[in-house]
């Protein structure tokens, strides 16, 4: 009987030890598990990565700067990624309507969703290229940071520090916008689409041919009079710069780009998708620098215009 009791005690201890080890292992795994983030666009994914660091695993759906985002079609792989996501971030304002359908089809009560348009009060019909407004990215960053801290409160201090760092890193963009505004406010420019619209508004340039741009963005035909006005602005150098969406390959976009080059109107390429190897901050600054260089070149050209060598 004593022998049986001894064996029972040993067995009980062994089971208890095993259960403790399993529980400890599960707790450790839960602590080490990363927060799964899915971003519809890679610039929102980049913000989430900067804020979450090694505590997050980020998947960005639209990430190819050589592809027209408007031609994107969701795949089963996209649906699966959303099904298992802890946090989802997308643009809204009808820029990525496929996200609404996918999220409706894959219910997950534990999933947190952040919509940039809702944060900044934009809706269907507004210019959906919200990420070109640094205030949008500030709002998204604060919402993402709060969501990460809620999901992983033990690392809240790290998320708060990363948020402060991110917000501070936007200052060079603000400074560049202010510098361009002080020098080029009310200068006439044009664009093939309103992709850069929020940034050009912040700089204060006079944006021409907006009806043409809206038609290009919405995939409708521009009127003959709007096309003629655009062409006249380029041929007669009524605008200092042409801003074009290099991800759009429509014939009319290519035509305007070629006409600008023939008319010696400087051109600036902008994209809807963040280029590989660049952060959001680097991407914005590179395009602002390109615009500044183009405006300076056009200023020099207009100054020398009519002078004899």
Phi, psi and omega in degrees: 000316177300322181295317179296319178299318179297316180294321179297320178296317179298317180296318179298317179297319181296316179296316180298318180296319180295315180298321178296317181296318179296313180298317180296319180296319179295320179296317180296320179296318179298322179292323183275345183298136180274152175280126182272119182244132173241124178247135179295322181240146189288342176287326173289325175297322179295319177299315179299322179292318179296325182279324185268336180058224183278005178270354183235154172238111190254133172240126177251130185281307177267110185219004183259109182289352179264359183251140176287115182302333182288346180263004183293140174233130182292149181240167175303329179297320178297316180298319180295319179299318180292325182300324185259005184284142171275328183219133178237135178233128174215171190281308185081195183057034178067014177284322182229063185297338178296336178294320180298317180295316181294319180292325178293328182278345181232082182293139178204102184295337182271356183275132176263135181239132178241126180245116185303318183299322180292328180292328185247012174071031178258152184221179176304132183102337174281160174301118186275358184278063192291334185290348176279001172252110182305334179294330176297315183291330174296315181296317179296317181298317179296319180292318179295316180299318179295321180293320179294317180295325178292321180283334186219067187298336181292344180246022182303321181300320179293318179295320178298318180294319179294324178295315179299320179295317181296313181299321178294329183287349178276349183300317178301329176292314178300318181295320180293318177299315180297320180294318179293321180297318182296335184258329190233013177303137178074005172286140183278128175224172176216171183207155178280335178212160181275033181301315185271010192305313183294325179288319179294327175297318181295325179285332176090017178288160178270104184272122181257165176062043184288330177295321176300315182298317180296321178297317179296318181294321184271000178072025177252168182277130174288149180289159180299322181291323178292322177295316180297320179295320178297312181299319180297319178301322181283312183299321183265008179052045175281349176239151184272334184211146169251121175262125183231149178275108185285354176269351178262129187244019180298151183300322182291324176297314179297323179297314181294323178296316180295319180295321177298317180295320179293329182268004179061038172263118181303146181240150179230124178273131172234157181232159176268347182239137181295128180296150179297142177082003179240147172276169176303316182297315180297320180299310180298315181296322180297319181287324176294321176297318180297320178294317178300318179295319180294318179295321178295319180294320180291328178294318179295320180296317181290329179292320183275352184297129177089351179280143175272143181294000000 
